[in-house]
Amino acid sequence: MAGSISETDWKYLRNIKNELIASLCRRINEKTVKILSSKGTTDHEKYLKAYRHINDSDDIVAECFNDWRRSTICVRLMSIHRHKLLTEKHLGSLSEKTREFIKWSETP
């Protein structure tokens, strides 16, 4: 891929970026609510656990969405896929070349 994707895939990813961010934030918020509503822990323990979760999650948001440019989108795409933000519908809307790149990036 040489660090770039087709214009069509780039436009598609730009169009779904907000949807992907919303999905990730929803996941983060839902887990935060679970942490804060958990029984058997003190308020301080909940705070510490929620703080760590938000801090770790902020790193994931940055990894997936900061520096969102066509020249860096392949790295972002690998992160987005690794964090399971792409649905089958999303993958089906990408070119075969980009899907192959994503599949290749899964291998250890």
C-alpha positions in Angstrom: 0.0 0.0 0.0 3.0 2.2 0.4 1.3 4.4 3.1 -1.7 5.4 1.1 -5.1 4.1 -0.1 -7.3 4.8 -3.1 -9.1 8.1 -3.4 -12.5 6.3 -3.1 -11.5 4.5 0.1 -10.1 7.7 1.5 -13.3 9.6 0.9 -15.3 6.7 2.4 -13.2 6.6 5.5 -13.5 10.4 5.9 -17.3 10.1 5.6 -17.5 7.4 8.4 -14.9 8.9 10.7 -17.5 10.5 13.0 -19.4 7.3 13.1 -16.3 5.4 14.1 -15.4 7.9 16.8 -18.9 7.8 18.1 -18.8 4.0 18.3 -15.5 4.0 20.2 -16.7 6.7 22.6 -20.0 4.8 23.2 -17.9 1.7 24.1 -15.7 3.8 26.4 -18.7 5.5 28.1 -20.6 2.2 28.6 -17.6 0.6 30.3 -17.1 3.8 32.4 -20.8 3.5 33.6 -20.2 -0.1 34.5 -17.2 0.8 36.5 -19.0 3.6 38.3 -22.1 1.5 39.1 -20.2 -1.5 40.3 -21.1 -2.9 43.7 -18.6 -3.7 46.4 -16.1 -1.1 45.7 -15.5 2.3 47.4 -16.1 5.6 45.6 -12.3 6.1 45.6 -11.7 2.7 44.0 -14.3 3.5 41.4 -12.7 6.8 40.7 -9.2 5.3 40.3 -10.5 2.5 38.0 -12.5 5.0 35.9 -9.6 7.4 35.7 -7.3 4.6 34.4 -9.9 3.4 32.0 -10.4 6.9 30.6 -6.7 7.5 30.4 -6.1 4.2 28.6 -9.0 4.9 26.3 -7.7 8.3 25.4 -4.6 6.7 24.1 -6.8 4.4 21.9 -8.8 7.4 20.5 -5.5 9.2 19.7 -4.0 6.0 18.1 -7.1 5.7 15.9 -8.0 9.2 15.0 -5.2 11.7 15.6 -3.3 12.9 12.6 -6.1 11.8 10.2 -4.5 12.4 6.8 -4.4 10.4 3.7 -0.7 9.9 4.1 -1.2 8.4 7.6 -4.5 6.6 7.1 -3.0 3.1 6.7 -1.6 3.3 10.3 -4.9 4.6 11.5 -6.8 1.9 9.6 -4.8 -0.8 11.3 -5.6 0.6 14.7 -9.2 1.1 13.9 -9.4 -2.5 12.8 -7.4 -3.8 15.7 -9.9 -2.1 18.1 -12.8 -3.7 16.2 -14.4 -0.5 15.0 -14.9 -1.6 11.4 -18.1 -3.6 10.8 -18.6 -6.1 7.9 -20.5 -3.3 6.1 -17.6 -1.0 6.5 -15.2 -3.6 5.2 -17.5 -4.4 2.3 -17.4 -0.8 1.2 -13.6 -0.7 0.9 -11.7 -1.8 -2.1 -10.3 -5.3 -2.4 -6.7 -3.8 -2.1 -7.5 -2.1 1.2 -9.3 -5.2 2.6 -6.2 -7.2 1.7 -4.0 -4.7 3.5 -6.2 -4.9 6.6 -6.1 -8.7 6.4 -2.3 -8.6 6.0 -2.0 -6.3 9.0 -3.8 -8.9 11.2 -0.9 -11.4 10.9 1.5 -11.2 13.8 
